[in-house]
């Protein structure tokens, strides 16, 4: 009996590793970007019935696990303390260093509001560079102005 969505994430990661499947291959089955599909498999998005069944078939998941993939998740996979994983910490550091700059520039360009993480897309690519390959990330979120009432 599955009691928590993190158990399904562990099943997905285990099957992915044992079958030698890439996130981009899972994304083809889901029919979404590799970024969205990875987030969904890691428990941050709910899948449609068809998407969940496709992932379930590919990774040989139980019907119960497939059902869990369709439930709206508790968002936010990081603990409240500073992350210790070096890669995740660098993102945390990036927001710590540039967060106020991004906030100021977004407010100057758009006004008082936020960038949506719901109406959102992301693309991650490898950028070849003679000095060492670079990680190229593009994020696009709808601007949502605060309203007066």
Backbone bond lengths (Angstrom), bond angles and torsions (degrees), N, CA, C in turn:
res aa  C-N    CA-C-N  psi(-1)  N-CA   C-N-CA  omega(-1)  CA-C   N-CA-C  phi
1 X - - - 1.451 - - 1.536 109.19 -
2 X 1.314 115.21 127.11 1.457 120.98 178.37 1.523 108.04 -85.82
3 X 1.331 116.97 130.51 1.465 120.62 -177.84 1.525 113.09 -116.00
4 X 1.348 117.42 -5.39 1.458 120.45 -174.54 1.527 109.19 -155.20
5 X 1.321 117.29 143.03 1.469 122.04 -178.61 1.529 112.06 -61.44
6 X 1.334 116.94 -27.60 1.468 119.18 179.90 1.535 111.32 -64.32
7 X 1.320 117.12 -26.09 1.463 120.09 176.76 1.529 110.41 -66.24
8 X 1.328 116.66 -38.35 1.470 120.97 178.64 1.529 109.37 -68.07
9 X 1.332 116.69 -39.98 1.470 120.31 176.38 1.525 110.05 -57.88
10 X 1.316 117.20 -44.23 1.467 121.01 179.19 1.530 110.92 -62.99
11 X 1.325 117.16 -39.26 1.472 120.81 177.32 1.524 110.85 -63.09
12 X 1.328 115.63 -43.22 1.466 120.70 -179.90 1.528 110.16 -63.05
13 X 1.319 116.32 -48.27 1.466 119.75 -179.34 1.528 111.11 -62.28
14 X 1.305 117.55 -40.53 1.462 121.45 179.12 1.527 110.88 -63.64
15 X 1.324 117.21 -46.84 1.467 121.01 -179.90 1.529 110.87 -65.65
16 X 1.326 116.95 -39.89 1.466 121.87 178.65 1.524 110.32 -59.11
17 X 1.312 115.97 -45.13 1.475 120.95 -179.02 1.529 110.35 -68.79
18 X 1.316 116.85 -48.16 1.472 119.43 -175.93 1.527 111.90 -66.07
19 X 1.324 118.22 -29.38 1.461 121.80 179.65 1.531 112.93 -93.27
20 X 1.334 116.68 -7.55 1.460 119.86 -179.98 1.518 113.54 66.51
21 X 1.317 116.64 36.08 1.469 122.63 -177.20 1.527 109.62 -95.38
22 X 1.313 116.75 141.71 1.471 122.35 176.79 1.529 109.34 -93.90
23 X 1.350 115.08 156.37 1.468 120.33 177.62 1.528 110.60 -58.44
24 X 1.329 116.94 -36.84 1.470 120.04 -179.53 1.533 111.32 -63.72
25 X 1.320 117.65 -31.06 1.471 121.07 177.27 1.530 110.56 -71.67
26 X 1.311 115.99 -38.39 1.470 120.26 176.90 1.526 109.16 -65.98
27 X 1.340 116.23 -38.11 1.469 120.83 179.94 1.524 111.41 -60.98
28 X 1.328 117.56 -36.40 1.471 120.97 178.09 1.525 109.72 -61.69
29 X 1.315 116.99 -42.43 1.467 121.73 179.22 1.529 110.09 -65.47
30 X 1.326 116.92 -41.22 1.464 121.58 -179.41 1.528 110.98 -71.95
31 X 1.347 116.18 -33.59 1.465 119.45 -179.10 1.517 113.13 85.43
32 X 1.329 116.52 23.24 1.465 122.33 178.11 1.527 107.87 -130.53
33 X 1.343 115.81 177.70 1.464 120.40 178.58 1.528 110.18 -63.51
34 X 1.344 115.39 159.24 1.467 118.95 177.55 1.519 110.69 -64.65
35 X 1.338 116.80 -30.48 1.462 121.01 -179.42 1.531 110.70 -68.39
36 X 1.340 117.06 -49.40 1.467 120.85 179.48 1.523 110.01 -65.33
37 X 1.323 116.14 -43.91 1.468 120.72 -177.54 1.524 111.87 -62.74
38 X 1.329 116.38 -40.79 1.464 120.15 177.76 1.524 109.98 -63.72
39 X 1.339 116.36 -45.45 1.470 120.21 178.27 1.530 110.74 -59.06
40 X 1.326 116.53 -41.32 1.469 120.42 179.38 1.529 110.75 -64.41
41 X 1.324 116.44 -44.95 1.468 119.71 179.92 1.530 112.12 -65.72
42 X 1.324 116.10 -29.25 1.467 120.32 178.65 1.532 112.45 -86.57
43 X 1.331 116.59 5.43 1.456 120.31 171.71 1.506 116.25 95.58
44 X 1.330 118.40 15.89 1.463 120.27 -176.24 1.528 114.09 -104.42
45 X 1.318 118.06 -6.00 1.456 122.90 179.50 1.529 108.68 -138.61
46 X 1.334 115.76 152.25 1.462 120.03 173.79 1.527 108.66 -93.52
47 X 1.322 116.63 138.16 1.465 121.71 177.90 1.517 109.96 -95.12
48 X 1.337 115.59 156.70 1.459 120.06 170.40 1.532 107.53 -71.93
49 X 1.313 115.85 167.69 1.465 120.57 178.28 1.529 110.22 -58.15
50 X 1.343 116.34 -44.61 1.464 120.73 -178.36 1.530 111.57 -64.38
51 X 1.332 116.57 -42.19 1.467 120.38 178.67 1.520 110.75 -63.76
52 X 1.321 116.30 -46.72 1.468 120.96 -179.25 1.528 110.97 -62.12
53 X 1.322 116.77 -41.68 1.463 119.90 178.76 1.528 111.17 -65.07
54 X 1.333 117.51 -38.06 1.460 120.87 177.75 1.517 112.00 -63.46
55 X 1.333 115.96 -45.42 1.473 120.72 177.51 1.521 109.61 -64.71
56 X 1.319 116.12 -42.06 1.462 120.47 179.15 1.515 112.38 -59.16
57 X 1.332 116.19 -42.61 1.468 120.07 179.14 1.529 110.39 -66.91
58 X 1.326 116.62 -46.80 1.467 121.17 -179.30 1.526 112.26 -59.29
59 X 1.337 115.68 -43.41 1.463 120.73 -174.38 1.534 113.69 -100.20
60 X 1.347 115.81 3.09 1.466 121.96 179.33 1.530 111.67 57.73
61 X 1.328 115.69 51.12 1.466 121.64 178.55 1.523 110.21 -88.60
62 X 1.310 116.06 155.50 1.466 121.52 178.23 1.528 110.21 -72.50
63 X 1.330 115.72 162.60 1.468 120.70 176.43 1.526 110.47 -59.77
64 X 1.316 116.87 -35.76 1.462 120.93 179.29 1.533 110.47 -64.86
65 X 1.324 117.43 -43.47 1.475 121.04 178.10 1.522 110.32 -63.77
66 X 1.327 116.80 -40.55 1.471 121.53 178.22 1.530 109.95 -60.88
67 X 1.320 117.31 -40.25 1.472 121.05 178.10 1.533 110.60 -63.57
68 X 1.328 117.18 -40.88 1.469 121.37 179.55 1.525 111.20 -62.68
69 X 1.337 117.94 -32.20 1.469 120.93 -179.73 1.528 112.38 -65.56
70 X 1.323 117.16 -16.85 1.462 122.21 -176.85 1.529 113.31 -97.84
71 X 1.316 117.19 -1.70 1.468 121.72 -178.22 1.524 109.47 -89.20
72 X 1.330 116.81 136.53 1.465 120.77 176.93 1.524 108.74 -60.13
73 X 1.332 117.06 122.62 1.467 120.25 -173.95 1.522 113.51 -84.22
74 X 1.313 114.58 164.44 1.454 121.97 167.88 1.514 105.54 -78.44
75 X 1.333 117.61 114.85 1.465 121.77 -173.77 1.525 111.36 -77.97
76 X 1.320 114.53 150.81 1.456 120.69 178.47 1.507 110.44 96.43
77 X 1.318 116.47 99.04 1.463 119.80 -174.91 1.517 113.35 -94.12
78 X 1.320 117.54 -4.51 1.458 119.60 -177.13 1.524 111.27 -94.58
79 X 1.331 116.23 149.02 1.469 118.87 174.49 1.527 109.52 -68.87
80 X 1.312 116.93 166.65 1.466 119.91 -177.99 1.522 112.43 -75.20
81 X 1.309 118.74 -20.87 1.465 119.85 177.23 1.531 110.45 -80.30
82 X 1.309 115.93 170.01 1.465 121.39 -179.76 1.527 108.56 -61.06
83 X 1.341 118.05 128.29 1.462 120.33 -179.49 1.528 111.97 -63.53
84 X 1.318 116.32 147.92 1.461 120.28 -179.67 1.527 112.58 -102.95
85 X 1.331 118.27 -17.82 1.463 119.73 176.48 1.530 108.24 -64.62
86 X 1.329 119.24 127.03 1.468 121.28 -174.02 1.527 114.69 -56.68
87 X 1.327 117.85 -40.78 1.463 119.48 -179.07 1.531 110.89 -68.73
88 X 1.313 117.04 -46.30 1.468 120.47 179.32 1.528 110.02 -66.03
89 X 1.333 116.89 -37.82 1.457 119.41 177.56 1.521 111.16 -59.63
90 X 1.336 118.93 -37.58 1.472 121.09 179.70 1.520 111.15 -63.70
91 X 1.333 117.60 -35.54 1.475 119.72 174.54 1.528 110.23 -67.10
92 X 1.323 115.70 -41.60 1.459 120.42 176.53 1.529 109.61 -60.26
93 X 1.332 116.21 -43.96 1.458 121.90 178.26 1.533 110.60 -62.73
94 X 1.320 116.08 -42.23 1.466 120.75 179.08 1.529 110.90 -57.92
95 X 1.319 116.27 -45.73 1.469 120.09 178.88 1.527 110.22 -69.04
96 X 1.330 117.59 -37.76 1.467 120.52 177.96 1.525 111.55 -62.35
97 X 1.324 116.97 -40.91 1.463 121.31 -177.40 1.535 111.61 -81.70
98 X 1.336 117.16 -45.02 1.460 120.62 -172.76 1.528 114.38 -105.03
99 X 1.331 117.68 -2.70 1.464 120.44 -177.49 1.515 113.81 -56.80
100 X 1.328 116.98 -47.37 1.473 119.20 179.96 1.525 111.14 -68.11
101 X 1.328 117.02 -32.28 1.467 120.30 176.69 1.523 110.01 -66.04
102 X 1.330 117.23 -47.27 1.458 120.67 177.62 1.526 110.98 -59.73
103 X 1.320 116.59 -43.08 1.470 121.35 178.70 1.522 110.55 -59.28
104 X 1.309 117.37 -48.20 1.469 120.93 -179.68 1.526 111.76 -62.12
105 X 1.323 116.62 -45.24 1.466 119.98 -177.75 1.523 111.96 -68.45
106 X 1.331 117.52 -38.67 1.466 120.47 176.55 1.520 110.16 -65.19
107 X 1.320 117.73 -43.98 1.470 120.49 179.23 1.520 111.41 -65.14
108 X 1.327 117.33 -39.01 1.462 120.47 179.02 1.535 110.84 -64.86
109 X 1.321 116.27 -39.46 1.471 120.63 -177.17 1.525 113.21 -80.43
110 X 1.345 116.99 -38.49 1.463 121.38 -171.97 1.521 114.57 -113.16
111 X 1.322 118.43 -22.81 1.458 121.87 -173.60 1.518 110.36 104.77
112 X 1.338 115.96 -171.23 1.456 121.64 -176.54 1.525 110.01 -76.63
113 X 1.308 117.10 116.69 1.459 121.78 -179.45 1.511 110.43 175.47
114 X 1.321 115.57 -162.01 1.465 121.81 -177.08 1.527 110.72 -134.03
115 X 1.327 115.37 162.40 1.454 121.49 169.88 1.523 107.12 -94.88
116 X 1.309 116.30 123.93 1.457 121.31 -177.65 1.519 112.13 -67.61
117 X 1.317 115.32 140.66 1.457 121.28 169.44 1.531 109.23 -105.49
118 X 1.338 115.53 6.40 1.466 121.05 176.40 1.521 108.82 -98.98
119 X 1.340 117.22 -54.46 1.466 121.78 173.89 1.526 105.32 -88.89
120 X 1.323 115.99 82.68 1.457 122.53 -162.24 1.521 110.30 -147.14
121 X 1.326 116.07 147.41 1.464 120.45 170.24 1.524 108.52 -139.89
122 X 1.318 115.05 157.95 1.460 120.89 -179.04 1.518 107.72 -145.49
123 X 1.321 115.48 145.30 1.456 121.37 176.29 1.520 107.82 -135.62
124 X 1.317 116.59 129.82 1.456 122.34 179.60 1.524 107.79 -121.94
125 X 1.325 116.02 125.86 1.465 121.71 -179.30 1.521 110.35 -135.10
126 X 1.306 116.04 156.20 1.464 122.49 171.91 1.527 107.16 -86.00
127 X 1.316 116.61 130.75 1.460 122.45 178.77 1.522 107.63 -115.27
128 X 1.322 115.66 111.73 1.463 119.40 -178.13 1.523 110.26 -69.11
129 X 1.317 114.92 137.83 1.458 121.55 -178.62 1.524 107.40 -147.93
130 X 1.341 118.13 132.57 1.465 119.75 -179.01 1.530 113.61 -60.36
131 X 1.321 117.86 -22.99 1.465 121.63 179.66 1.532 111.85 -86.47
132 X 1.316 116.89 -3.53 1.465 122.57 -176.37 1.515 108.96 132.62
133 X 1.311 116.91 130.30 1.460 120.62 -177.80 1.523 111.24 -55.91
134 X 1.325 114.36 148.98 1.462 121.93 -176.19 1.530 109.94 -115.54
135 X 1.298 115.28 154.57 1.458 122.01 174.73 1.526 106.77 -96.01
136 X 1.328 116.41 118.65 1.462 121.67 -178.77 1.529 107.71 -106.58
137 X 1.333 116.42 115.40 1.461 122.04 -178.21 1.524 108.89 -121.19
138 X 1.329 115.53 129.24 1.459 121.27 175.19 1.529 106.78 -120.23
139 X 1.328 116.23 126.13 1.462 121.33 177.31 1.521 108.11 -119.63
140 X 1.312 116.05 137.38 1.455 121.23 179.55 1.521 108.72 -134.42
141 X 1.338 115.54 116.22 1.454 120.31 178.85 1.518 110.26 -126.93
142 X 1.306 115.92 141.70 1.462 121.44 178.40 1.522 109.35 -63.24
143 X 1.333 117.01 137.87 1.462 120.58 175.91 1.520 108.58 -80.70
144 X 1.310 116.24 131.34 1.466 122.81 179.08 1.525 108.53 -120.65
145 X 1.335 117.18 105.86 1.451 119.39 -179.58 1.526 111.87 -73.40
146 X 1.334 115.83 147.12 1.462 119.40 171.45 1.520 107.58 -72.41
147 X 1.338 115.62 142.93 1.465 120.94 -178.22 1.523 110.01 -106.28
148 X 1.325 113.64 148.48 1.462 119.77 173.45 1.521 108.34 -90.55
149 X 1.311 116.11 142.00 1.463 119.66 177.73 1.502 110.34 -147.28
